[in-house]
Amino acid sequence: MTPPGPARLEEIRKFLSGWERREAPPPPGLYVAAAGYHGKLVEDYCARYHLIYLVAVYDRDGTCQDLYRCCSSPPTADAPSRCFIFGDVEWREELAERCRVETYLYRFDDIRGALKTLLEFGIHVKGMPCTEFNIDVLRVTGWCEVDPICCDVSAVKEKIIEATTPPKQPQTQHVPPDDEEEDGGGCAELMRRAAEALGADVALLRRCLCRTS
Amino acid sequence: MSHIIDVLFEACKKREVAAARPRLCALLLMYKHLPRGGVVYLRTTAYRTPVQKWLEDMNGLTGEDKRGLMQKLMKAVGEAVAELKRELGGVASAANLRRAILRRLLEELRKLA
């Protein structure tokens, strides 16, 4: 839960222009973010700030007169709920005693648009990591294609592990013994000179350079 | 996400991974050490013991390796703590810190994707 600073408050206000504001707890609906908060933290937060809920009301036919009340009516066949909610914390009755609450409602004629708006508010305005959103919401809105890491990090995990595993050298590498050079002693001579220059033992240098695993 | 964090953190227990991705591993360590609630005083030194413990769990490290890796990881922790302090201040709620670390972790993973 991020207490909004002045810059963020301005952003929130801008985002919510055109939304219907109510000084009431959120109506029933489906929450889009999965993050839960500690009870004590909510109390501390409420001592200083309002709780804000955004409610995207799915009203395909434009038949809802009262958006707030519409959330209590049964959902249409093509939607799991009438209303989709984004809030700092899932509303509970006991919060009413401690917290001032504002609910903002907006009518949407398609679910994808409704969910995308809530997602954008959460990610861009409230700064929530995308992984805190319900995976189904991320999928329906197409967010998984825009930012795949939000939905599946297994490919990255493989990459991290692969990138740090040393590549296997071919097993067929032939290491000629000291006295069997095929190039007439050129390699042995080079090894001897390199060992001399480095002040190293020839056999040890050969073993280091020719290690196969 | 928490499952993936555990898997990635396990990967970071490999010396090669920790050396190649110190920022990612440092952020994972910081995430793993978040308290459930309350506030957190953001200090680099708070992570010194967890990093030392983490290095102890790595197999086959010489003293020299440990020193080098410790330096690398603590540098990454220090940078992350400085960034988080700029964003959240010196004292942050565990929930806010969790989100801020998670955002950075996702940024790191995006770079690798």
Chai-1 contact restraints between the chains, C-beta under 6 A:
chainA,res_idxA,chainB,res_idxB,connection_type,confidence,min_distance_angstrom,max_distance_angstrom,comment,restraint_id
A,M1,B,A95,contact,1.0,0.0,6.0,A-B,restraint_1
A,T2,B,N96,contact,1.0,0.0,6.0,A-B,restraint_2
A,H38,B,G37,contact,1.0,0.0,6.0,A-B,restraint_3
A,L41,B,G37,contact,1.0,0.0,6.0,A-B,restraint_4
A,L41,B,A95,contact,1.0,0.0,6.0,A-B,restraint_5
A,P129,B,R99,contact,1.0,0.0,6.0,A-B,restraint_6
A,P129,B,L102,contact,1.0,0.0,6.0,A-B,restraint_7
A,P129,B,R103,contact,1.0,0.0,6.0,A-B,restraint_8
A,P129,B,L106,contact,1.0,0.0,6.0,A-B,restraint_9
A,T131,B,M1,contact,1.0,0.0,6.0,A-B,restraint_10
A,I149,B,L106,contact,1.0,0.0,6.0,A-B,restraint_11
A,I149,B,L109,contact,1.0,0.0,6.0,A-B,restraint_12
A,I149,B,R110,contact,1.0,0.0,6.0,A-B,restraint_13
A,I149,B,A113,contact,1.0,0.0,6.0,A-B,restraint_14
A,V153,B,I4,contact,1.0,0.0,6.0,A-B,restraint_15
A,V153,B,L109,contact,1.0,0.0,6.0,A-B,restraint_16
A,V156,B,L109,contact,1.0,0.0,6.0,A-B,restraint_17
A,V156,B,L112,contact,1.0,0.0,6.0,A-B,restraint_18
A,V156,B,A113,contact,1.0,0.0,6.0,A-B,restraint_19
A,K157,B,V7,contact,1.0,0.0,6.0,A-B,restraint_20
A,K159,B,L112,contact,1.0,0.0,6.0,A-B,restraint_21
A,I160,B,A11,contact,1.0,0.0,6.0,A-B,restraint_22
A,I161,B,A11,contact,1.0,0.0,6.0,A-B,restraint_23
A,T164,B,E16,contact,1.0,0.0,6.0,A-B,restraint_24
A,T164,B,V17,contact,1.0,0.0,6.0,A-B,restraint_25
A,T164,B,A20,contact,1.0,0.0,6.0,A-B,restraint_26
